Amino acid sequence: MPELPKKKVGLIACSGEEIPEGTITRLAVRQVLESLRPEQTVTICLPLFLAGGEGDRAFARFHPTITVDGCAKRCAARST
């Protein structure tokens, strides 16, 4: 029986560049992408997602997606 391709998990980091927590979330997501789970994860650009990027939106619609927010505003979670 042929092996099905494994679904990747999408990661959406906070884009709050004006707060240190936003930088920390982006660094944490990058660590997961490059070191911890490089074969199982992809990143989704929050500004592109918000602007209507169809590829990013389609991925989030059909694959598990995790948002990593830097503050209580939860922009990434609310946007997706």
C-alpha positions in Angstrom: 0.0 0.0 0.0 1.5 3.4 -1.0 2.4 5.7 1.9 0.3 8.9 2.0 2.2 12.2 2.2 2.3 13.5 5.7 0.4 16.7 6.4 2.6 19.6 7.5 1.6 21.9 10.3 1.4 25.6 9.5 2.9 28.1 11.9 1.7 31.8 12.0 3.8 34.1 14.2 2.8 37.5 15.6 3.8 40.3 13.3 4.0 42.9 16.1 7.4 44.4 15.4 6.9 47.3 17.9 6.9 44.9 20.9 9.6 42.6 22.1 7.2 39.8 22.4 6.5 39.9 18.7 10.2 39.4 18.0 10.3 36.5 20.4 7.4 34.7 18.8 9.0 35.0 15.4 12.3 33.7 16.7 10.5 30.8 18.4 8.7 29.9 15.2 11.9 30.1 13.3 13.5 27.7 15.8 10.8 25.2 15.2 11.0 25.5 11.4 14.8 25.2 11.2 15.8 23.0 14.2 13.0 21.2 15.9 10.5 20.2 13.2 11.9 21.2 9.8 10.2 18.3 7.9 6.9 18.7 9.6 6.3 22.5 9.6 5.9 25.5 7.3 5.5 29.1 8.1 2.5 31.2 6.9 3.1 35.0 6.6 0.5 36.8 8.7 0.5 40.1 6.6 0.2 38.1 3.4 -2.6 36.0 4.9 -4.4 39.1 5.9 -4.0 40.7 2.5 -5.8 37.7 0.9 -2.9 35.4 -0.1 -4.9 32.5 -1.5 -2.1 30.0 -1.1 -1.6 30.7 2.6 -5.4 30.8 3.2 -5.9 27.5 1.4 -3.1 25.9 3.4 -4.6 27.0 6.7 -8.0 25.8 5.6 -6.9 22.2 4.9 -3.9 21.7 7.3 -3.5 22.1 11.0 -2.3 25.6 11.8 -0.9 27.0 15.0 -0.8 30.7 15.8 1.9 32.1 18.1 0.9 35.5 19.5 3.1 37.9 21.4 0.4 39.7 23.5 -3.1 39.6 24.7 -4.5 41.2 21.5 -4.1 37.8 19.8 -3.9 39.3 16.3 -2.7 36.1 14.7 -5.3 33.9 16.3 -8.2 36.3 15.6 -7.0 36.8 12.0 -7.0 33.2 11.1 
